[in-house]
């Protein structure tokens, strides 16, 4: 196959998109409410995913650094939040009253137990039963048909809204999860064979009897937590403009916004976090994770998650020490953890001007991957009062996401609704930092359940609205496939 020079290829792919997509960029600083303003990232900004917050690191700590533009007081607060994010909580009663209240049921003993090095978890390795892996980092959501009072998933009556495998002393874990894999065989158009691994989940040793006959479940891997405050600072109008532009464009890509209940706002809000865009704010995400994953209560989540069938859970002690206002984590501590996550900086790209990377970038756009993985935004004002509005506001960022729900096909479907998301829809995940996962977390497992063993497999699992993009990739030459993957891994 004869290749065009890189600059001609970039121009050609830009013209292709201009003819078939309404998502065109006329002004890199515009925040139009009708069409997305930055389908193509500004060349200089594309090397700095977090704008002025960007840090330069490509090693083990690449996801753990504070935004580069924080002042000294903010860096101190970042360090305090880091401490409560990464250190283990303990069972109550304990002499360490600032960190007691673990459980009664839990999945991890700290936020960092799932987000190791502030990065992405991987599914337990059941290929080799002699080397079992920890379960922390793969969350299993549970529900039954119907909705709760806010329109969200209706909890499974015996085990609640998630499956927690561990319990404190005197409390049974809810059970064990095992994963087996079915091999899926396929071929690229040039005849090159590939295999994918489809996970099959088995619930065993259930601690409180069987689940409801019509229970539904959804596996969710813990993602890297860089740039969350920047994502929250993207104007809502820009996310809705993504949906409007896709609706007005011929073709299968038709993203949908999710609207979800936010415990902090006490109202329905636009979802932008979580694998189903099922969380609206970083504050809600953080407090809910403390509550569901570690068993730590807070002002907006004051009750333990025990169900009526879990007598040992209901009888367990809590960490509501004097001075904690009847909860296990005080507002100011929780706010520091929120601040920490909000100001974790995206790392700079590696080799963004490499010729193969530039060719992969052109191929990424030609395959219309950028319709969902929108490169660039201008952040607005960071409004949450515990955040640094100056550090995160008015930044040109390149997260490569539209923050919308998309039908990803039957092969990736979990069959479980989540507010407006149906059982085939997933939020477009940001791509920044994807190429650093091997350095930070020693693996490259992608997608919502970690089934993909790298970028190419993640693309090959795409279906539904992304079927055409996947087929475009599958029909590329081996050299072009390698270039597209190298571009994604440069993000």
C-alpha positions in Angstrom: 0.0 0.0 0.0 1.4 3.4 -1.0 1.1 6.0 1.7 0.5 9.8 1.3 2.9 12.2 3.0 1.8 12.8 6.6 0.7 16.4 6.0 -1.4 15.4 2.9 -3.0 12.5 4.9 -4.0 14.8 7.7 -5.5 17.2 5.2 -7.4 14.4 3.4 -8.8 13.0 6.6 -9.9 16.5 7.7 -11.7 16.9 4.4 -13.4 13.5 4.8 -14.8 14.5 8.2 -15.8 18.0 7.0 -18.0 16.3 4.3 -19.7 13.8 6.6 -19.8 15.4 10.0 -21.5 18.5 11.3 -19.0 18.7 14.1 -16.6 21.2 12.5 -14.3 23.6 14.2 -14.3 27.2 13.2 -12.9 28.8 16.3 -10.8 26.9 18.8 -11.9 29.2 21.7 -15.7 29.2 20.8 -18.2 27.7 23.2 -21.2 27.5 20.9 -24.3 25.9 22.3 -25.4 24.5 18.9 -22.3 22.8 17.6 -19.1 21.5 19.3 -16.3 24.0 18.9 -13.2 21.8 18.9 -13.5 18.6 17.0 -9.9 19.1 16.0 -7.6 19.9 18.8 -5.4 23.0 18.4 -1.9 21.7 17.5 0.0 23.1 20.5 -2.8 22.3 23.0 -3.0 18.7 21.8 0.4 18.0 23.4 -0.9 19.4 26.7 -4.0 17.5 27.6 -4.8 19.4 30.7 -3.8 22.9 29.5 -1.9 24.7 32.2 -2.6 21.9 34.7 -0.6 19.4 32.6 2.5 17.7 34.1 5.4 16.0 32.5 5.8 12.5 33.8 5.8 9.1 32.1 6.7 6.7 34.9 5.0 5.0 37.8 3.7 8.2 39.3 2.4 9.8 36.1 -1.2 9.9 37.3 -0.4 11.0 40.9 0.8 14.6 40.5 -1.0 17.8 41.3 -2.0 20.2 38.6 1.0 22.2 37.6 -0.7 25.6 38.2 -1.7 25.0 41.9 -0.4 27.5 44.4 1.3 26.5 47.7 -1.8 26.4 49.8 -3.6 24.2 47.2 -0.6 21.8 47.0 -0.9 21.4 50.8 -4.6 20.6 50.5 -3.8 18.2 47.7 -1.4 16.4 50.0 -4.0 16.1 52.7 -6.6 14.7 50.3 -4.0 12.3 49.0 -3.5 10.9 52.5 -7.2 10.1 53.0 -7.5 8.8 49.4 -4.7 6.3 49.8 -4.5 5.2 53.4 -6.5 2.3 54.7 -9.6 2.7 56.8 -10.0 0.4 59.8 -12.9 -1.3 61.6 -14.6 0.6 64.4 -14.2 1.0 67.3 -10.5 1.9 67.0 -8.0 4.3 68.5 -7.6 5.9 65.0 -11.0 7.7 65.1 -10.2 9.8 62.1 -10.0 6.7 59.9 -12.4 4.2 61.5 -15.7 3.0 60.3 -14.7 0.5 57.6 -17.6 -1.7 56.3 -19.7 -3.5 57.5 -19.4 -4.7 53.9 -16.7 -3.4 51.6 -14.8 -3.9 48.4 -11.6 -2.1 49.4 -10.0 -0.5 52.4 -9.1 2.7 50.7 -9.8 4.6 47.5 -6.3 3.7 46.4 -7.1 0.0 46.9 -9.0 0.1 43.6 -7.4 3.1 41.9 -3.8 1.9 42.5 -1.4 4.8 41.8 -4.5 6.8 40.9 -4.7 4.5 37.9 -6.9 1.9 36.3 -7.7 -1.5 37.9 -7.7 -4.8 36.1 -10.0 -7.8 36.4 -8.8 -10.6 38.7 -6.6 -13.1 36.8 -8.5 -16.4 36.9 -6.4 -17.9 34.0 -4.0 -19.3 36.6 -5.9 -20.4 39.8 -2.5 -20.9 41.6 -1.9 -17.1 41.5 -5.2 -15.5 42.6 -5.6 -11.8 42.1 -7.4 -9.4 44.4 -11.0 -8.6 43.5 -10.8 -4.9 44.4 -11.1 -2.6 41.4 -13.9 -4.5 39.6 -17.2 -3.4 40.9 -20.4 -5.4 40.2 -23.6 -3.3 40.2 -26.8 -5.1 41.0 -30.5 -4.3 40.4 -33.8 -5.7 39.5 -36.4 -4.4 36.9 -37.9 -1.1 37.9 -36.6 2.2 39.2 -36.0 3.8 42.6 -37.6 7.1 43.7 -35.2 9.2 41.6 -35.5 7.1 38.4 -32.3 5.2 39.0 -31.8 1.4 39.2 -33.9 -0.5 41.7 -31.7 -2.3 44.2 -31.5 -6.1 44.4 -33.5 -6.8 47.6 -31.0 -9.1 49.3 -27.6 -7.7 48.2 -28.4 -4.0 47.5 -26.9 -2.1 44.6 -23.5 -3.7 44.5 -21.8 -7.0 45.3 -19.2 -6.5 48.1 -17.1 -9.6 48.7 -15.7 -8.6 52.1 -17.0 -8.0 55.6 -15.5 -6.8 58.8 -15.1 -9.1 61.8 -18.4 -10.7 62.6 -20.0 -9.8 59.2 -20.0 -12.2 56.2 -18.9 -11.1 52.9 -21.7 -11.1 50.3 -20.0 -13.9 48.3 -17.4 -14.6 45.8 -17.1 -13.7 42.1 -15.3 -15.9 39.6 -14.6 -15.1 36.0 -14.1 -17.6 33.1 -13.4 -16.6 29.6 -14.8 -17.6 26.2 -12.4 -17.2 23.3 -13.7 -15.2 20.4 -11.9 -15.7 17.1 -11.7 -13.2 14.3 -9.7 -12.0 11.3 -8.6 -8.6 10.0 -9.4 -8.0 6.3 -5.8 -8.9 5.4 -6.2 -12.3 6.8 -4.4 -11.8 10.1 -6.0 -13.7 12.9 -6.9 -12.3 16.3 -8.6 -13.6 19.5 -10.7 -11.7 22.0 -11.6 -12.8 25.5 -15.3 -12.6 26.5 -15.7 -12.7 30.3 -18.4 -14.9 31.9 -19.2 -14.1 35.5 -20.1 -16.6 38.2 -21.5 -15.6 41.7 -20.6 -18.2 44.2 -20.8 -18.8 48.0 -23.5 -16.2 48.4 -23.6 -15.2 52.0 -27.3 -14.3 52.4 -29.0 -16.8 50.1 -30.0 -16.5 46.4 -30.5 -13.3 44.6 -33.8 -12.4 43.0 -34.6 -14.5 40.0 -34.7 -11.5 37.7 -31.6 -9.8 39.1 -29.3 -7.8 36.7 -25.7 -7.0 37.1 -23.1 -4.8 35.5 -19.3 -5.1 35.8 -17.4 -1.8 36.1 -13.6 -1.5 36.3 -12.1 1.4 38.3 -10.7 3.9 35.8 -7.7 6.2 36.1 -8.8 9.4 38.0 -6.7 12.1 36.3 -8.4 15.3 35.1 -11.8 14.8 36.8 -12.1 18.4 37.9 -11.4 19.5 34.3 -14.2 17.2 33.0 -16.5 18.7 35.6 -15.6 22.2 34.4 -16.7 21.5 30.8 -19.8 23.6 30.1 -22.9 21.5 30.0 -23.8 23.3 26.8 -20.8 21.8 25.1 -21.8 18.2 26.0 -25.4 18.8 24.8 -23.9 20.4 21.6 -22.2 17.1 21.0 -25.5 15.3 21.1 -27.2 17.9 18.9 -24.4 17.8 16.3 -24.5 14.0 16.1 -28.3 14.0 15.8 -28.0 16.3 12.9 -25.3 14.3 11.1 -26.0 11.4 8.8 -24.6 8.1 10.0 -25.0 5.8 13.0 -23.4 8.0 15.8 -26.2 9.4 17.9 -25.0 10.1 21.4 -27.4 10.6 24.3 -27.1 12.6 27.5 -27.9 10.9 30.8 -29.7 12.8 33.5 -29.2 11.4 37.0 -29.9 12.2 40.7 -27.1 14.2 42.4 -27.0 13.9 46.2 -25.1 17.2 46.5 -27.3 19.2 44.2 -30.5 17.5 45.4 -31.8 17.5 41.8 -31.5 15.7 38.5 -28.4 16.8 36.7 -26.4 15.9 33.5 -24.4 12.8 34.1 -20.8 12.9 33.1 -18.9 10.5 35.3 -19.1 6.7 35.6 -19.2 4.1 32.8 -22.9 4.9 32.2 -22.6 8.6 32.8 -24.6 7.7 35.8 -23.0 10.3 38.1 -23.3 14.1 37.7 -20.7 15.5 40.1 -17.3 14.6 41.4 -18.6 15.3 44.9 -21.4 12.7 44.5 -19.0 10.2 42.9 -16.5 10.5 45.8 -19.1 10.3 48.6 -20.9 7.4 46.9 -17.6 5.5 46.5 -16.7 5.9 50.1 -20.2 4.7 51.0 -20.6 1.7 48.6 -17.0 0.5 48.2 -15.5 1.1 51.7 -18.6 1.4 53.9 -17.9 5.0 55.1 -21.0 7.1 55.7 -21.1 10.9 55.1 -23.6 13.7 55.3 -25.3 12.8 52.0 -25.0 9.1 52.5 -25.6 8.7 56.2 -27.0 5.1 56.3 -25.1 1.9 55.9 -26.0 -0.2 52.8 -27.1 -3.3 54.8 -30.4 -4.8 53.6 -33.1 -6.3 55.7 -31.7 -9.8 55.0 -28.3 -9.0 56.4 -28.8 -9.1 60.2 -25.0 -9.3 61.0 -24.4 -6.2 58.9 -27.3 -4.3 60.6 -25.8 -5.1 64.0 -22.2 -4.1 63.2 -20.5 -1.2 65.0 -19.9 2.0 63.2 -17.3 4.8 63.3 -19.6 7.7 64.3 -17.2 9.0 67.0 -18.1 12.2 68.9 -17.4 15.2 66.8 -18.3 13.5 63.5 -21.9 14.6 63.5 -23.3 11.1 63.2 -21.3 10.1 60.2 -17.9 8.4 59.6 -16.2 11.0 57.4 -16.5 14.7 58.1 -17.4 17.2 55.4 -14.0 18.9 55.5 -12.1 15.6 55.1 -14.4 14.5 52.2 -13.9 17.9 50.6 -10.2 17.5 50.7 -10.4 14.1 49.0 -12.7 15.6 46.3 -10.2 18.5 45.8 -7.4 15.9 45.5 -9.1 14.0 42.7 -10.2 17.2 41.0 -6.7 18.5 40.7 -4.9 15.3 39.7 -3.2 16.4 36.5 -3.3 14.8 33.1 0.3 14.0 31.9 1.7 15.5 28.7 1.6 13.4 25.6 4.6 11.4 24.5 6.0 12.1 21.0 3.0 13.9 19.6 5.0 15.0 16.5 6.3 11.5 15.7 5.5 10.8 12.0 3.8 7.5 12.8 1.7 9.1 15.6 0.6 11.9 13.2 -0.4 9.3 10.6 -2.3 7.4 13.3 -4.0 10.7 14.2 -5.2 11.2 10.6 -6.5 7.6 10.5 -8.3 8.1 13.9 -10.2 11.0 12.3 -10.8 9.3 9.0 -12.4 6.4 10.9 -14.6 9.0 12.6 -13.4 7.9 16.0 -13.4 11.6 16.9 -17.2 11.9 16.6 -17.4 10.1 20.0 -13.9 10.7 21.3 -14.1 14.5 20.7 -10.6 15.8 21.3 -10.9 19.3 22.7 -12.8 21.6 24.9 -12.5 25.0 26.7 -13.4 24.6 30.3 -15.7 27.1 32.0 -15.6 28.2 35.6 -15.1 25.4 38.2 -18.1 26.1 40.4 -18.0 23.6 43.2 -16.9 25.7 46.2 -14.2 23.3 47.5 -12.3 23.4 44.2 -9.7 25.8 42.9 -11.7 27.7 40.3 -8.6 29.5 38.9 -6.5 26.3 38.3 -9.2 24.5 36.4 -11.1 27.3 34.7 -10.7 28.5 31.1 -8.3 25.7 30.1 -8.0 24.2 26.7 -8.0 20.5 27.3 -8.0 17.4 25.1 -9.7 14.5 27.0 -11.0 12.8 23.8 -14.6 12.1 24.9 -18.0 13.5 24.2 -19.3 12.4 27.7 -22.4 10.9 26.0 -24.0 7.5 26.0 -23.7 5.3 22.9 -25.1 2.0 21.9 -22.0 -0.2 21.7 -23.7 -3.3 20.4 -24.8 -6.6 21.9 -21.2 -8.0 22.5 -20.6 -5.3 25.1 -24.1 -5.0 26.5 -24.8 -5.6 30.2 -28.6 -5.6 29.8 -28.9 -3.3 32.9 -30.5 0.2 32.6 -29.0 3.0 34.7 -31.3 6.1 34.7 -31.6 7.0 31.0 -28.9 4.6 29.9 -30.1 1.3 28.5 -28.5 -2.0 28.6 -26.5 -1.5 25.4 -25.2 2.0 26.1 -21.9 3.1 27.6 -20.4 6.6 28.1 -17.4 7.4 25.9 -14.4 7.1 28.2 -11.7 9.8 28.0 -8.6 8.6 26.3 -6.0 10.8 28.0 -3.4 8.7 29.8 -4.3 5.5 28.1 -0.8 5.0 26.8 0.7 5.3 30.3 -1.3 2.4 31.9 1.6 -0.1 31.4 4.0 2.3 33.2 1.6 3.1 36.0 -0.4 -0.1 36.5 1.7 -2.8 34.7 -1.2 -3.7 32.4 -3.2 -2.4 29.5 -6.7 -3.7 30.2 -9.4 -1.5 28.7 -13.2 -1.2 28.3 -15.7 -1.1 31.1 -14.8 -4.5 32.5 -11.2 -4.7 31.5 -11.7 -7.4 28.9 -9.6 -5.8 26.2 -5.9 -6.5 26.3 -4.9 -3.3 24.6 -6.1 -0.6 22.3 -6.6 -2.9 19.2 -8.8 -5.3 21.1 -10.8 -2.4 22.6 -11.6 -1.2 19.1 -12.4 -4.7 17.9 -15.1 -5.1 20.7 -16.8 -1.9 19.4 -20.3 -2.5 17.8 -23.6 -0.8 17.5 -23.1 2.8 16.7 -19.3 2.2 16.4 -19.6 -0.8 14.1 -18.5 1.2 11.0 -15.5 2.6 12.9 -14.5 -0.9 14.0 -14.8 -2.2 10.4 -12.8 0.7 9.1 -10.0 -0.3 11.6 -10.3 -4.0 10.7 -9.8 -3.2 7.0 -6.7 -1.1 7.6 -3.3 -2.5 6.7 -1.1 -3.8 9.5 1.1 -0.8 9.2 -1.9 1.6 9.5 -3.4 -0.4 12.4 -0.1 0.0 14.2 -0.1 3.7 13.5 -3.6 4.3 14.8 -2.8 2.4 18.0 0.4 4.3 18.5 -1.5 7.6 18.2 -4.0 6.5 20.9 -1.2 5.3 23.1 0.4 8.7 22.7 -2.6 10.4 24.5 
